[in-house]
């Protein structure tokens, strides 16, 4: 899913489950309808926390599909960053 960019300073949909809203957590990517920042969940994934435990730790506000989307988005960002670094 391509990001849906709104007017400057407005909500940006980064996926089905992830948004960046300047009114929430200073515009850092969060899971829709929460103040849970994507980087917090990615840190849990990086530490090897089972996804079921991550869902439980956020009391179901972060779902399995949302975790999968966060990991996929991070992967795509690194792929794009690699292309930029190689192009230099």
PDB file of N, CA, C and O in Angstrom, chain B, residues numbered from 101:
ATOM      1  N   UNK B 101       0.846  -1.181   0.000  1.00  0.00           N
ATOM      2  CA  UNK B 101       0.000   0.000   0.000  1.00  0.00           C
ATOM      3  C   UNK B 101       0.890   1.242   0.000  1.00  0.00           C
ATOM      4  O   UNK B 101       1.807   1.351   0.814  1.00  0.00           O
ATOM      5  N   UNK B 102       0.623   2.168  -0.901  1.00  0.00           N
ATOM      6  CA  UNK B 102       1.368   3.417  -0.947  1.00  0.00           C
ATOM      7  C   UNK B 102       0.792   4.374   0.085  1.00  0.00           C
ATOM      8  O   UNK B 102      -0.414   4.383   0.331  1.00  0.00           O
ATOM      9  N   UNK B 103       1.677   5.192   0.699  1.00  0.00           N
ATOM     10  CA  UNK B 103       1.183   6.165   1.677  1.00  0.00           C
ATOM     11  C   UNK B 103       0.181   7.128   1.043  1.00  0.00           C
ATOM     12  O   UNK B 103       0.360   7.567  -0.093  1.00  0.00           O
ATOM     13  N   UNK B 104      -0.865   7.447   1.784  1.00  0.00           N
ATOM     14  CA  UNK B 104      -1.848   8.442   1.352  1.00  0.00           C
ATOM     15  C   UNK B 104      -1.510   9.741   2.058  1.00  0.00           C
ATOM     16  O   UNK B 104      -1.719   9.873   3.264  1.00  0.00           O
ATOM     17  N   UNK B 105      -0.995  10.683   1.320  1.00  0.00           N
ATOM     18  CA  UNK B 105      -0.564  11.946   1.899  1.00  0.00           C
ATOM     19  C   UNK B 105      -1.703  12.951   1.829  1.00  0.00           C
ATOM     20  O   UNK B 105      -2.301  13.159   0.773  1.00  0.00           O
ATOM     21  N   UNK B 106      -1.993  13.566   2.959  1.00  0.00           N
ATOM     22  CA  UNK B 106      -3.019  14.598   3.032  1.00  0.00           C
ATOM     23  C   UNK B 106      -2.337  15.966   2.923  1.00  0.00           C
ATOM     24  O   UNK B 106      -1.159  16.039   2.574  1.00  0.00           O
ATOM     25  N   UNK B 107      -3.040  17.012   3.207  1.00  0.00           N
ATOM     26  CA  UNK B 107      -2.483  18.364   3.198  1.00  0.00           C
ATOM     27  C   UNK B 107      -1.331  18.465   4.203  1.00  0.00           C
ATOM     28  O   UNK B 107      -1.254  17.691   5.157  1.00  0.00           O
ATOM     29  N   UNK B 108      -0.442  19.430   3.971  1.00  0.00           N
ATOM     30  CA  UNK B 108       0.708  19.615   4.861  1.00  0.00           C
ATOM     31  C   UNK B 108       0.250  19.720   6.310  1.00  0.00           C
ATOM     32  O   UNK B 108      -0.711  20.423   6.623  1.00  0.00           O
ATOM     33  N   UNK B 109       0.952  19.013   7.183  1.00  0.00           N
ATOM     34  CA  UNK B 109       0.616  19.042   8.594  1.00  0.00           C
ATOM     35  C   UNK B 109      -0.576  18.192   8.964  1.00  0.00           C
ATOM     36  O   UNK B 109      -1.077  18.284  10.085  1.00  0.00           O
ATOM     37  N   UNK B 110      -1.040  17.367   8.046  1.00  0.00           N
ATOM     38  CA  UNK B 110      -2.202  16.521   8.313  1.00  0.00           C
ATOM     39  C   UNK B 110      -1.772  15.055   8.385  1.00  0.00           C
ATOM     40  O   UNK B 110      -0.603  14.719   8.196  1.00  0.00           O
ATOM     41  N   UNK B 111      -2.727  14.217   8.658  1.00  0.00           N
ATOM     42  CA  UNK B 111      -2.532  12.787   8.780  1.00  0.00           C
ATOM     43  C   UNK B 111      -1.956  12.186   7.501  1.00  0.00           C
ATOM     44  O   UNK B 111      -2.360  12.554   6.398  1.00  0.00           O
ATOM     45  N   UNK B 112      -1.001  11.252   7.658  1.00  0.00           N
ATOM     46  CA  UNK B 112      -0.454  10.500   6.535  1.00  0.00           C
ATOM     47  C   UNK B 112      -0.702   9.029   6.838  1.00  0.00           C
ATOM     48  O   UNK B 112      -0.249   8.518   7.863  1.00  0.00           O
ATOM     49  N   UNK B 113      -1.419   8.347   5.952  1.00  0.00           N
ATOM     50  CA  UNK B 113      -1.662   6.916   6.117  1.00  0.00           C
ATOM     51  C   UNK B 113      -0.494   6.167   5.491  1.00  0.00           C
ATOM     52  O   UNK B 113      -0.286   6.227   4.279  1.00  0.00           O
ATOM     53  N   UNK B 114       0.260   5.466   6.317  1.00  0.00           N
ATOM     54  CA  UNK B 114       1.415   4.716   5.845  1.00  0.00           C
ATOM     55  C   UNK B 114       1.066   3.281   5.487  1.00  0.00           C
ATOM     56  O   UNK B 114       1.882   2.555   4.920  1.00  0.00           O
ATOM     57  N   UNK B 115      -0.126   2.888   5.815  1.00  0.00           N
ATOM     58  CA  UNK B 115      -0.599   1.537   5.542  1.00  0.00           C
ATOM     59  C   UNK B 115      -2.015   1.404   6.067  1.00  0.00           C
ATOM     60  O   UNK B 115      -2.649   2.384   6.457  1.00  0.00           O
ATOM     61  N   UNK B 116      -2.487   0.190   6.068  1.00  0.00           N
ATOM     62  CA  UNK B 116      -3.844  -0.063   6.566  1.00  0.00           C
ATOM     63  C   UNK B 116      -3.929   0.138   8.078  1.00  0.00           C
ATOM     64  O   UNK B 116      -4.974   0.511   8.610  1.00  0.00           O
ATOM     65  N   UNK B 117      -2.800  -0.118   8.766  1.00  0.00           N
ATOM     66  CA  UNK B 117      -2.793  -0.086  10.231  1.00  0.00           C
ATOM     67  C   UNK B 117      -1.911   1.015  10.823  1.00  0.00           C
ATOM     68  O   UNK B 117      -1.931   1.235  12.034  1.00  0.00           O
ATOM     69  N   UNK B 118      -1.146   1.701   9.992  1.00  0.00           N
ATOM     70  CA  UNK B 118      -0.141   2.642  10.490  1.00  0.00           C
ATOM     71  C   UNK B 118      -0.373   4.035   9.920  1.00  0.00           C
ATOM     72  O   UNK B 118      -0.617   4.199   8.725  1.00  0.00           O
ATOM     73  N   UNK B 119      -0.294   5.035  10.795  1.00  0.00           N
ATOM     74  CA  UNK B 119      -0.469   6.428  10.376  1.00  0.00           C
ATOM     75  C   UNK B 119       0.593   7.300  11.035  1.00  0.00           C
ATOM     76  O   UNK B 119       1.205   6.921  12.034  1.00  0.00           O
ATOM     77  N   UNK B 120       0.796   8.472  10.452  1.00  0.00           N
ATOM     78  CA  UNK B 120       1.610   9.513  11.079  1.00  0.00           C
ATOM     79  C   UNK B 120       0.718  10.741  11.144  1.00  0.00           C
ATOM     80  O   UNK B 120       0.336  11.299  10.115  1.00  0.00           O
ATOM     81  N   UNK B 121       0.394  11.152  12.345  1.00  0.00           N
ATOM     82  CA  UNK B 121      -0.510  12.271  12.563  1.00  0.00           C
ATOM     83  C   UNK B 121       0.209  13.289  13.445  1.00  0.00           C
ATOM     84  O   UNK B 121       0.572  12.967  14.576  1.00  0.00           O
ATOM     85  N   UNK B 122       0.421  14.501  12.957  1.00  0.00           N
ATOM     86  CA  UNK B 122       1.149  15.491  13.755  1.00  0.00           C
ATOM     87  C   UNK B 122       0.487  15.796  15.102  1.00  0.00           C
ATOM     88  O   UNK B 122       1.127  16.353  15.994  1.00  0.00           O
ATOM     89  N   UNK B 123      -0.782  15.438  15.252  1.00  0.00           N
ATOM     90  CA  UNK B 123      -1.486  15.672  16.522  1.00  0.00           C
ATOM     91  C   UNK B 123      -1.301  14.525  17.509  1.00  0.00           C
ATOM     92  O   UNK B 123      -1.713  14.627  18.664  1.00  0.00           O
ATOM     93  N   UNK B 124      -0.680  13.429  17.058  1.00  0.00           N
ATOM     94  CA  UNK B 124      -0.496  12.249  17.911  1.00  0.00           C
ATOM     95  C   UNK B 124       0.982  11.896  17.949  1.00  0.00           C
ATOM     96  O   UNK B 124       1.594  11.655  16.908  1.00  0.00           O
ATOM     97  N   UNK B 125       1.554  11.866  19.144  1.00  0.00           N
ATOM     98  CA  UNK B 125       2.960  11.473  19.341  1.00  0.00           C
ATOM     99  C   UNK B 125       3.915  12.250  18.440  1.00  0.00           C
ATOM    100  O   UNK B 125       4.871  11.692  17.902  1.00  0.00           O
ATOM    101  N   UNK B 126       3.645  13.544  18.284  1.00  0.00           N
ATOM    102  CA  UNK B 126       4.513  14.439  17.510  1.00  0.00           C
ATOM    103  C   UNK B 126       4.707  13.984  16.069  1.00  0.00           C
ATOM    104  O   UNK B 126       5.743  14.256  15.463  1.00  0.00           O
ATOM    105  N   UNK B 127       3.714  13.294  15.523  1.00  0.00           N
ATOM    106  CA  UNK B 127       3.768  12.870  14.123  1.00  0.00           C
ATOM    107  C   UNK B 127       4.548  11.602  13.870  1.00  0.00           C
ATOM    108  O   UNK B 127       4.718  11.205  12.717  1.00  0.00           O
ATOM    109  N   UNK B 128       5.028  10.952  14.923  1.00  0.00           N
ATOM    110  CA  UNK B 128       5.744   9.682  14.733  1.00  0.00           C
ATOM    111  C   UNK B 128       4.736   8.617  14.315  1.00  0.00           C
ATOM    112  O   UNK B 128       3.577   8.672  14.726  1.00  0.00           O
ATOM    113  N   UNK B 129       5.160   7.649  13.504  1.00  0.00           N
ATOM    114  CA  UNK B 129       4.232   6.598  13.081  1.00  0.00           C
ATOM    115  C   UNK B 129       3.664   5.829  14.275  1.00  0.00           C
ATOM    116  O   UNK B 129       4.398   5.368  15.149  1.00  0.00           O
ATOM    117  N   UNK B 130       2.350   5.709  14.282  1.00  0.00           N
ATOM    118  CA  UNK B 130       1.637   4.971  15.319  1.00  0.00           C
ATOM    119  C   UNK B 130       0.645   4.024  14.660  1.00  0.00           C
ATOM    120  O   UNK B 130       0.368   4.125  13.465  1.00  0.00           O
ATOM    121  N   UNK B 131       0.123   3.114  15.448  1.00  0.00           N
ATOM    122  CA  UNK B 131      -0.927   2.232  14.960  1.00  0.00           C
ATOM    123  C   UNK B 131      -2.249   2.972  15.066  1.00  0.00           C
ATOM    124  O   UNK B 131      -2.539   3.597  16.086  1.00  0.00           O
ATOM    125  N   UNK B 132      -3.052   2.898  14.004  1.00  0.00           N
ATOM    126  CA  UNK B 132      -4.307   3.653  13.931  1.00  0.00           C
ATOM    127  C   UNK B 132      -5.136   3.485  15.199  1.00  0.00           C
ATOM    128  O   UNK B 132      -5.314   2.382  15.717  1.00  0.00           O
ATOM    129  N   UNK B 133      -5.632   4.617  15.674  1.00  0.00           N
ATOM    130  CA  UNK B 133      -6.514   4.613  16.827  1.00  0.00           C
ATOM    131  C   UNK B 133      -5.808   4.420  18.156  1.00  0.00           C
ATOM    132  O   UNK B 133      -6.460   4.251  19.186  1.00  0.00           O
ATOM    133  N   UNK B 134      -4.456   4.443  18.142  1.00  0.00           N
ATOM    134  CA  UNK B 134      -3.694   4.260  19.378  1.00  0.00           C
ATOM    135  C   UNK B 134      -2.610   5.332  19.475  1.00  0.00           C
ATOM    136  O   UNK B 134      -2.414   6.124  18.554  1.00  0.00           O
ATOM    137  N   UNK B 135      -1.922   5.338  20.597  1.00  0.00           N
ATOM    138  CA  UNK B 135      -0.733   6.152  20.761  1.00  0.00           C
ATOM    139  C   UNK B 135       0.488   5.229  20.848  1.00  0.00           C
ATOM    140  O   UNK B 135       1.546   5.622  21.341  1.00  0.00           O
ATOM    141  N   UNK B 136       0.323   4.018  20.370  1.00  0.00           N
ATOM    142  CA  UNK B 136       1.417   3.043  20.358  1.00  0.00           C
ATOM    143  C   UNK B 136       2.286   3.340  19.142  1.00  0.00           C
ATOM    144  O   UNK B 136       1.828   3.253  18.003  1.00  0.00           O
ATOM    145  N   UNK B 137       3.551   3.693  19.399  1.00  0.00           N
ATOM    146  CA  UNK B 137       4.445   4.030  18.307  1.00  0.00           C
ATOM    147  C   UNK B 137       5.005   2.759  17.662  1.00  0.00           C
ATOM    148  O   UNK B 137       5.332   1.785  18.339  1.00  0.00           O
ATOM    149  N   UNK B 138       5.101   2.805  16.354  1.00  0.00           N
ATOM    150  CA  UNK B 138       5.559   1.645  15.586  1.00  0.00           C
ATOM    151  C   UNK B 138       6.937   1.196  16.055  1.00  0.00           C
ATOM    152  O   UNK B 138       7.196  -0.004  16.148  1.00  0.00           O
ATOM    153  N   UNK B 139       7.817   2.137  16.351  1.00  0.00           N
ATOM    154  CA  UNK B 139       9.173   1.742  16.761  1.00  0.00           C
ATOM    155  C   UNK B 139       9.162   0.922  18.042  1.00  0.00           C
ATOM    156  O   UNK B 139      10.039   0.080  18.239  1.00  0.00           O
ATOM    157  N   UNK B 140       8.186   1.149  18.918  1.00  0.00           N
ATOM    158  CA  UNK B 140       8.105   0.377  20.156  1.00  0.00           C
ATOM    159  C   UNK B 140       7.839  -1.096  19.849  1.00  0.00           C
ATOM    160  O   UNK B 140       8.446  -1.983  20.449  1.00  0.00           O
ATOM    161  N   UNK B 141       6.935  -1.343  18.920  1.00  0.00           N
ATOM    162  CA  UNK B 141       6.595  -2.716  18.556  1.00  0.00           C
ATOM    163  C   UNK B 141       7.745  -3.351  17.777  1.00  0.00           C
ATOM    164  O   UNK B 141       8.048  -4.528  17.977  1.00  0.00           O
ATOM    165  N   UNK B 142       8.386  -2.590  16.894  1.00  0.00           N
ATOM    166  CA  UNK B 142       9.522  -3.133  16.151  1.00  0.00           C
ATOM    167  C   UNK B 142      10.662  -3.522  17.097  1.00  0.00           C
ATOM    168  O   UNK B 142      11.365  -4.501  16.847  1.00  0.00           O
ATOM    169  N   UNK B 143      10.848  -2.770  18.172  1.00  0.00           N
ATOM    170  CA  UNK B 143      11.860  -3.137  19.169  1.00  0.00           C
ATOM    171  C   UNK B 143      11.513  -4.466  19.826  1.00  0.00           C
ATOM    172  O   UNK B 143      12.395  -5.287  20.078  1.00  0.00           O
ATOM    173  N   UNK B 144      10.229  -4.678  20.104  1.00  0.00           N
ATOM    174  CA  UNK B 144       9.803  -5.949  20.688  1.00  0.00           C
ATOM    175  C   UNK B 144      10.076  -7.092  19.712  1.00  0.00           C
ATOM    176  O   UNK B 144      10.554  -8.152  20.113  1.00  0.00           O
ATOM    177  N   UNK B 145       9.774  -6.879  18.439  1.00  0.00           N
ATOM    178  CA  UNK B 145      10.036  -7.897  17.417  1.00  0.00           C
ATOM    179  C   UNK B 145      11.536  -8.183  17.363  1.00  0.00           C
ATOM    180  O   UNK B 145      11.952  -9.341  17.333  1.00  0.00           O
ATOM    181  N   UNK B 146      12.348  -7.117  17.349  1.00  0.00           N
ATOM    182  CA  UNK B 146      13.808  -7.264  17.271  1.00  0.00           C
ATOM    183  C   UNK B 146      14.372  -8.035  18.465  1.00  0.00           C
ATOM    184  O   UNK B 146      15.374  -8.738  18.337  1.00  0.00           O
ATOM    185  N   UNK B 147      13.728  -7.903  19.620  1.00  0.00           N
ATOM    186  CA  UNK B 147      14.198  -8.616  20.817  1.00  0.00           C
ATOM    187  C   UNK B 147      13.698 -10.060  20.856  1.00  0.00           C
ATOM    188  O   UNK B 147      13.988 -10.796  21.799  1.00  0.00           O
ATOM    189  N   UNK B 148      12.950 -10.461  19.831  1.00  0.00           N
ATOM    190  CA  UNK B 148      12.476 -11.842  19.758  1.00  0.00           C
ATOM    191  C   UNK B 148      11.199 -12.114  20.518  1.00  0.00           C
ATOM    192  O   UNK B 148      10.850 -13.273  20.748  1.00  0.00           O
ATOM    193  N   UNK B 149      10.494 -11.069  20.913  1.00  0.00           N
ATOM    194  CA  UNK B 149       9.233 -11.259  21.622  1.00  0.00           C
ATOM    195  C   UNK B 149       8.226 -11.914  20.679  1.00  0.00           C
ATOM    196  O   UNK B 149       7.998 -11.409  19.579  1.00  0.00           O
ATOM    197  N   UNK B 150       7.627 -13.016  21.085  1.00  0.00           N
ATOM    198  CA  UNK B 150       6.624 -13.648  20.226  1.00  0.00           C
ATOM    199  C   UNK B 150       5.481 -12.670  19.921  1.00  0.00           C
ATOM    200  O   UNK B 150       5.073 -11.879  20.772  1.00  0.00           O
ATOM    201  N   UNK B 151       4.988 -12.746  18.707  1.00  0.00           N
ATOM    202  CA  UNK B 151       3.944 -11.807  18.293  1.00  0.00           C
ATOM    203  C   UNK B 151       2.697 -11.900  19.159  1.00  0.00           C
ATOM    204  O   UNK B 151       2.048 -10.887  19.418  1.00  0.00           O
ATOM    205  N   UNK B 152       2.357 -13.091  19.606  1.00  0.00           N
ATOM    206  CA  UNK B 152       1.197 -13.248  20.482  1.00  0.00           C
ATOM    207  C   UNK B 152       1.398 -12.448  21.771  1.00  0.00           C
ATOM    208  O   UNK B 152       0.463 -11.842  22.295  1.00  0.00           O
ATOM    209  N   UNK B 153       2.627 -12.459  22.266  1.00  0.00           N
ATOM    210  CA  UNK B 153       2.953 -11.720  23.491  1.00  0.00           C
ATOM    211  C   UNK B 153       2.872 -10.206  23.247  1.00  0.00           C
ATOM    212  O   UNK B 153       2.444  -9.450  24.118  1.00  0.00           O
ATOM    213  N   UNK B 154       3.292  -9.776  22.045  1.00  0.00           N
ATOM    214  CA  UNK B 154       3.219  -8.355  21.706  1.00  0.00           C
ATOM    215  C   UNK B 154       1.759  -7.912  21.687  1.00  0.00           C
ATOM    216  O   UNK B 154       1.415  -6.875  22.253  1.00  0.00           O
ATOM    217  N   UNK B 155       0.910  -8.690  21.041  1.00  0.00           N
ATOM    218  CA  UNK B 155      -0.525  -8.373  21.003  1.00  0.00           C
ATOM    219  C   UNK B 155      -1.060  -8.296  22.427  1.00  0.00           C
ATOM    220  O   UNK B 155      -1.791  -7.366  22.769  1.00  0.00           O
ATOM    221  N   UNK B 156      -0.701  -9.265  23.250  1.00  0.00           N
ATOM    222  CA  UNK B 156      -1.164  -9.288  24.635  1.00  0.00           C
ATOM    223  C   UNK B 156      -0.652  -8.062  25.399  1.00  0.00           C
ATOM    224  O   UNK B 156      -1.400  -7.443  26.156  1.00  0.00           O
ATOM    225  N   UNK B 157       0.634  -7.712  25.198  1.00  0.00           N
ATOM    226  CA  UNK B 157       1.216  -6.611  25.966  1.00  0.00           C
ATOM    227  C   UNK B 157       0.568  -5.263  25.649  1.00  0.00           C
ATOM    228  O   UNK B 157       0.572  -4.355  26.480  1.00  0.00           O
ATOM    229  N   UNK B 158       0.018  -5.139  24.450  1.00  0.00           N
ATOM    230  CA  UNK B 158      -0.686  -3.900  24.074  1.00  0.00           C
ATOM    231  C   UNK B 158      -2.199  -4.087  24.194  1.00  0.00           C
ATOM    232  O   UNK B 158      -2.970  -3.304  23.639  1.00  0.00           O
ATOM    233  N   UNK B 159      -2.618  -5.114  24.911  1.00  0.00           N
ATOM    234  CA  UNK B 159      -4.032  -5.393  25.199  1.00  0.00           C
ATOM    235  C   UNK B 159      -4.897  -5.450  23.936  1.00  0.00           C
ATOM    236  O   UNK B 159      -6.046  -5.010  23.928  1.00  0.00           O
ATOM    237  N   UNK B 160      -4.311  -6.005  22.870  1.00  0.00           N
ATOM    238  CA  UNK B 160      -5.059  -6.192  21.626  1.00  0.00           C
ATOM    239  C   UNK B 160      -5.171  -4.949  20.762  1.00  0.00           C
ATOM    240  O   UNK B 160      -5.737  -5.010  19.671  1.00  0.00           O
ATOM    241  N   UNK B 161      -4.639  -3.809  21.231  1.00  0.00           N
ATOM    242  CA  UNK B 161      -4.711  -2.586  20.418  1.00  0.00           C
ATOM    243  C   UNK B 161      -3.792  -2.676  19.209  1.00  0.00           C
ATOM    244  O   UNK B 161      -4.013  -1.993  18.209  1.00  0.00           O
ATOM    245  N   UNK B 162      -2.756  -3.520  19.294  1.00  0.00           N
ATOM    246  CA  UNK B 162      -1.878  -3.804  18.157  1.00  0.00           C
ATOM    247  C   UNK B 162      -2.146  -5.252  17.774  1.00  0.00           C
ATOM    248  O   UNK B 162      -1.930  -6.166  18.571  1.00  0.00           O
ATOM    249  N   UNK B 163      -2.613  -5.451  16.561  1.00  0.00           N
ATOM    250  CA  UNK B 163      -3.009  -6.786  16.109  1.00  0.00           C
ATOM    251  C   UNK B 163      -1.876  -7.476  15.352  1.00  0.00           C
ATOM    252  O   UNK B 163      -0.884  -6.844  14.989  1.00  0.00           O
ATOM    253  N   UNK B 164      -2.034  -8.760  15.121  1.00  0.00           N
ATOM    254  CA  UNK B 164      -1.057  -9.518  14.328  1.00  0.00           C
ATOM    255  C   UNK B 164      -0.864  -8.892  12.941  1.00  0.00           C
ATOM    256  O   UNK B 164       0.275  -8.681  12.522  1.00  0.00           O
ATOM    257  N   UNK B 165      -1.958  -8.590  12.217  1.00  0.00           N
ATOM    258  CA  UNK B 165      -1.760  -7.972  10.905  1.00  0.00           C
ATOM    259  C   UNK B 165      -1.035  -6.624  10.988  1.00  0.00           C
ATOM    260  O   UNK B 165      -0.275  -6.273  10.085  1.00  0.00           O
ATOM    261  N   UNK B 166      -1.266  -5.876  12.059  1.00  0.00           N
ATOM    262  CA  UNK B 166      -0.591  -4.588  12.230  1.00  0.00           C
ATOM    263  C   UNK B 166       0.909  -4.789  12.453  1.00  0.00           C
ATOM    264  O   UNK B 166       1.722  -4.027  11.931  1.00  0.00           O
ATOM    265  N   UNK B 167       1.273  -5.804  13.221  1.00  0.00           N
ATOM    266  CA  UNK B 167       2.688  -6.113  13.449  1.00  0.00           C
ATOM    267  C   UNK B 167       3.347  -6.510  12.137  1.00  0.00           C
ATOM    268  O   UNK B 167       4.446  -6.055  11.822  1.00  0.00           O
ATOM    269  N   UNK B 168       2.674  -7.357  11.377  1.00  0.00           N
ATOM    270  CA  UNK B 168       3.204  -7.780  10.082  1.00  0.00           C
ATOM    271  C   UNK B 168       3.417  -6.575   9.175  1.00  0.00           C
ATOM    272  O   UNK B 168       4.449  -6.471   8.512  1.00  0.00           O
ATOM    273  N   UNK B 169       2.455  -5.671   9.141  1.00  0.00           N
ATOM    274  CA  UNK B 169       2.585  -4.478   8.312  1.00  0.00           C
ATOM    275  C   UNK B 169       3.768  -3.622   8.760  1.00  0.00           C
ATOM    276  O   UNK B 169       4.486  -3.085   7.917  1.00  0.00           O
ATOM    277  N   UNK B 170       3.983  -3.486  10.051  1.00  0.00           N
ATOM    278  CA  UNK B 170       5.100  -2.694  10.564  1.00  0.00           C
ATOM    279  C   UNK B 170       6.433  -3.289  10.123  1.00  0.00           C
ATOM    280  O   UNK B 170       7.333  -2.558   9.709  1.00  0.00           O
ATOM    281  N   UNK B 171       6.561  -4.597  10.209  1.00  0.00           N
ATOM    282  CA  UNK B 171       7.799  -5.265   9.797  1.00  0.00           C
ATOM    283  C   UNK B 171       8.001  -5.106   8.290  1.00  0.00           C
ATOM    284  O   UNK B 171       9.118  -4.850   7.840  1.00  0.00           O
ATOM    285  N   UNK B 172       6.940  -5.254   7.516  1.00  0.00           N
ATOM    286  CA  UNK B 172       7.038  -5.088   6.060  1.00  0.00           C
ATOM    287  C   UNK B 172       7.416  -3.661   5.691  1.00  0.00           C
ATOM    288  O   UNK B 172       8.229  -3.446   4.792  1.00  0.00           O
ATOM    289  N   UNK B 173       6.836  -2.690   6.375  1.00  0.00           N
ATOM    290  CA  UNK B 173       7.155  -1.286   6.108  1.00  0.00           C
ATOM    291  C   UNK B 173       8.617  -1.002   6.430  1.00  0.00           C
ATOM    292  O   UNK B 173       9.305  -0.333   5.658  1.00  0.00           O
ATOM    293  N   UNK B 174       9.096  -1.506   7.563  1.00  0.00           N
ATOM    294  CA  UNK B 174      10.498  -1.315   7.933  1.00  0.00           C
ATOM    295  C   UNK B 174      11.420  -1.956   6.898  1.00  0.00           C
ATOM    296  O   UNK B 174      12.447  -1.383   6.536  1.00  0.00           O
ATOM    297  N   UNK B 175      11.057  -3.121   6.434  1.00  0.00           N
ATOM    298  CA  UNK B 175      11.852  -3.803   5.411  1.00  0.00           C
ATOM    299  C   UNK B 175      11.920  -2.980   4.132  1.00  0.00           C
ATOM    300  O   UNK B 175      12.992  -2.813   3.550  1.00  0.00           O
ATOM    301  N   UNK B 176      10.775  -2.466   3.698  1.00  0.00           N
ATOM    302  CA  UNK B 176      10.748  -1.636   2.479  1.00  0.00           C
ATOM    303  C   UNK B 176      11.590  -0.375   2.647  1.00  0.00           C
ATOM    304  O   UNK B 176      12.279   0.039   1.714  1.00  0.00           O
ATOM    305  N   UNK B 177      11.540   0.233   3.822  1.00  0.00           N
ATOM    306  CA  UNK B 177      12.332   1.435   4.062  1.00  0.00           C
ATOM    307  C   UNK B 177      13.818   1.139   3.957  1.00  0.00           C
ATOM    308  O   UNK B 177      14.572   1.938   3.400  1.00  0.00           O
ATOM    309  N   UNK B 178      14.248  -0.003   4.487  1.00  0.00           N
ATOM    310  CA  UNK B 178      15.653  -0.370   4.378  1.00  0.00           C
ATOM    311  C   UNK B 178      16.036  -0.680   2.942  1.00  0.00           C
ATOM    312  O   UNK B 178      17.141  -0.346   2.514  1.00  0.00           O
ATOM    313  N   UNK B 179      15.152  -1.307   2.197  1.00  0.00           N
ATOM    314  CA  UNK B 179      15.443  -1.579   0.785  1.00  0.00           C
ATOM    315  C   UNK B 179      15.624  -0.278   0.019  1.00  0.00           C
ATOM    316  O   UNK B 179      16.540  -0.160  -0.796  1.00  0.00           O
ATOM    317  N   UNK B 180      14.762   0.696   0.272  1.00  0.00           N
ATOM    318  CA  UNK B 180      14.873   1.995  -0.397  1.00  0.00           C
ATOM    319  C   UNK B 180      16.145   2.708   0.049  1.00  0.00           C
ATOM    320  O   UNK B 180      16.831   3.312  -0.776  1.00  0.00           O
ATOM    321  N   UNK B 181      16.467   2.649   1.325  1.00  0.00           N
ATOM    322  CA  UNK B 181      17.671   3.292   1.857  1.00  0.00           C
ATOM    323  C   UNK B 181      18.908   2.665   1.223  1.00  0.00           C
ATOM    324  O   UNK B 181      19.848   3.378   0.870  1.00  0.00           O
ATOM    325  N   UNK B 182      18.920   1.330   1.072  1.00  0.00           N
ATOM    326  CA  UNK B 182      20.045   0.648   0.427  1.00  0.00           C
ATOM    327  C   UNK B 182      20.243   1.163  -0.989  1.00  0.00           C
ATOM    328  O   UNK B 182      21.372   1.415  -1.410  1.00  0.00           O
ATOM    329  N   UNK B 183      19.156   1.319  -1.718  1.00  0.00           N
ATOM    330  CA  UNK B 183      19.258   1.810  -3.102  1.00  0.00           C
ATOM    331  C   UNK B 183      19.852   3.215  -3.128  1.00  0.00           C
ATOM    332  O   UNK B 183      20.659   3.532  -4.002  1.00  0.00           O
ATOM    333  N   UNK B 184      19.457   4.057  -2.176  1.00  0.00           N
ATOM    334  CA  UNK B 184      19.989   5.407  -2.113  1.00  0.00           C
ATOM    335  C   UNK B 184      21.477   5.410  -1.767  1.00  0.00           C
ATOM    336  O   UNK B 184      22.243   6.195  -2.327  1.00  0.00           O
ATOM    337  N   UNK B 185      21.888   4.541  -0.851  1.00  0.00           N
ATOM    338  CA  UNK B 185      23.293   4.477  -0.461  1.00  0.00           C
ATOM    339  C   UNK B 185      24.166   3.964  -1.599  1.00  0.00           C
ATOM    340  O   UNK B 185      25.273   4.459  -1.807  1.00  0.00           O
ATOM    341  N   UNK B 186      23.671   2.973  -2.335  1.00  0.00           N
ATOM    342  CA  UNK B 186      24.428   2.401  -3.454  1.00  0.00           C
ATOM    343  C   UNK B 186      24.553   3.409  -4.586  1.00  0.00           C
ATOM    344  O   UNK B 186      25.566   3.442  -5.284  1.00  0.00           O
ATOM    345  N   UNK B 187      23.528   4.228  -4.766  1.00  0.00           N
ATOM    346  CA  UNK B 187      23.513   5.207  -5.855  1.00  0.00           C
ATOM    347  C   UNK B 187      24.516   6.350  -5.624  1.00  0.00           C
ATOM    348  O   UNK B 187      24.871   7.055  -6.569  1.00  0.00           O
ATOM    349  N   UNK B 188      24.958   6.533  -4.421  1.00  0.00           N
ATOM    350  CA  UNK B 188      25.887   7.635  -4.108  1.00  0.00           C
ATOM    351  C   UNK B 188      27.196   7.450  -4.763  1.00  0.00           C
ATOM    352  O   UNK B 188      28.089   8.283  -4.604  1.00  0.00           O
TER     353      UNK B 188
END
